[in-house]
Amino acid sequence: MEGLLAALLPGDHTGSVENGKTAAISINAARFNRNLPIFLIACEIFLIIIDATINYSRWIHIGTIRRLSNIAREDGMGTWFMSTQTLLAAFFIWMAADMTPPRYMKGWVPPSGPL
């Protein structure tokens, strides 16, 4: 888990506060933007492999696990992952659109305010 965190968030990411000094988190945006899609695609490929091995190769005969790993069902892990991924993408697109000022307004304040 630490290797994944270091790959996504490089830099000094110690979370302690000592002697009145707070730790700063530095994020390399270029590396983060490169590694995040790779990580998400790897998760999708993992779900496809799990579906192929558990359901189609019938490695496990427990019905509950087979239903959970079936990406064609609505109550499976795959649907939850894809729905969460779509929700987060829509949220960040909305935030980007909300924070971009229209060209005709000078003293623009975001309508949703600070979150």
C-alpha positions as CSV (number, residue, x, y, z in Angstrom):
1,M,0.0,0.0,0.0
2,E,2.8,2.4,0.7
3,G,4.3,1.8,-2.7
4,L,1.0,2.7,-4.3
5,L,0.7,5.9,-2.2
6,A,4.3,6.8,-3.1
7,A,3.6,6.3,-6.8
8,L,0.4,8.5,-6.7
9,L,1.6,11.1,-4.2
10,P,5.4,11.5,-4.6
11,G,7.2,13.9,-2.3
12,D,7.2,14.5,1.5
13,H,3.9,13.2,2.8
14,T,4.5,12.7,6.5
15,G,1.4,13.4,8.3
16,S,2.7,14.4,11.8
17,V,2.7,17.7,13.6
18,E,5.7,18.1,15.9
19,N,7.0,21.2,17.8
20,G,4.2,23.4,16.3
21,K,5.3,22.7,12.7
22,T,2.8,21.2,10.3
23,A,3.9,18.8,7.5
24,A,3.4,19.9,4.0
25,I,2.2,17.5,1.2
26,S,3.7,18.0,-2.2
27,I,2.0,16.5,-5.2
28,N,3.7,16.1,-8.5
29,A,0.7,16.8,-10.8
30,A,2.2,15.5,-14.0
31,R,3.1,12.1,-12.4
32,F,-0.3,11.9,-10.6
33,N,-2.2,12.6,-13.9
34,R,-0.1,9.9,-15.6
35,N,-0.5,7.3,-12.9
36,L,-4.1,7.7,-12.0
37,P,-5.6,6.5,-15.3
38,I,-3.1,3.6,-15.3
39,F,-4.3,2.6,-11.9
40,L,-8.0,2.8,-12.8
41,I,-7.5,0.8,-16.0
42,A,-5.5,-1.8,-14.0
43,C,-8.5,-2.1,-11.6
44,E,-10.9,-2.6,-14.5
45,I,-8.6,-5.3,-16.0
46,F,-8.4,-6.9,-12.6
47,L,-12.3,-7.0,-12.4
48,I,-12.4,-8.6,-15.9
49,I,-9.9,-11.3,-14.9
50,I,-11.7,-12.0,-11.7
51,D,-15.0,-12.4,-13.6
52,A,-13.4,-14.6,-16.2
53,T,-11.7,-16.9,-13.7
54,I,-14.4,-17.1,-11.0
55,N,-17.5,-17.2,-13.2
56,Y,-16.6,-18.6,-16.6
57,S,-13.8,-20.9,-15.5
58,R,-15.8,-21.9,-12.4
59,W,-12.9,-21.8,-10.0
60,I,-15.2,-21.1,-7.1
61,H,-18.5,-22.8,-6.6
62,I,-19.9,-20.4,-3.9
63,G,-22.8,-18.6,-5.5
64,T,-22.5,-15.4,-3.4
65,I,-18.9,-14.9,-4.5
66,R,-19.7,-15.6,-8.1
67,R,-22.6,-13.1,-8.1
68,L,-20.4,-10.5,-6.5
69,S,-17.6,-10.9,-9.0
70,N,-19.9,-11.0,-12.1
71,I,-19.5,-7.8,-14.0
72,A,-22.7,-8.3,-15.9
73,R,-24.9,-8.1,-12.8
74,E,-26.1,-4.9,-11.3
75,D,-25.2,-5.9,-7.7
76,G,-21.6,-6.8,-8.4
77,M,-18.3,-5.3,-7.6
78,G,-17.8,-4.2,-11.2
79,T,-20.9,-2.1,-11.3
80,W,-20.1,-0.5,-8.0
81,F,-16.6,0.5,-9.3
82,M,-17.8,1.8,-12.6
83,S,-20.6,3.8,-10.9
84,T,-18.2,5.3,-8.4
85,Q,-15.7,6.1,-11.2
86,T,-18.5,7.9,-13.2
87,L,-19.7,9.8,-10.2
88,L,-16.2,11.1,-9.3
89,A,-15.5,12.0,-13.0
90,A,-18.8,14.0,-13.0
91,F,-18.0,15.7,-9.7
92,F,-14.6,16.9,-10.9
93,I,-15.9,18.1,-14.2
94,W,-18.6,20.0,-12.3
95,M,-16.1,21.5,-10.0
96,A,-13.9,22.5,-12.9
97,A,-16.9,24.1,-14.7
98,D,-18.0,25.8,-11.4
99,M,-14.6,27.4,-10.7
100,T,-14.1,28.7,-14.3
101,P,-15.4,32.3,-14.4
102,P,-17.5,33.4,-17.3
103,R,-15.6,35.9,-19.6
104,Y,-18.2,38.7,-19.3
105,M,-18.1,38.8,-15.4
106,K,-15.2,40.6,-13.7
107,G,-15.7,40.0,-9.9
108,W,-17.0,36.5,-10.2
109,V,-17.8,34.3,-7.2
110,P,-18.5,30.6,-7.6
111,P,-22.3,30.0,-7.2
112,S,-21.8,26.9,-5.0
113,G,-19.3,28.7,-2.7
114,P,-16.4,27.0,-1.0
115,L,-17.0,23.3,-0.3
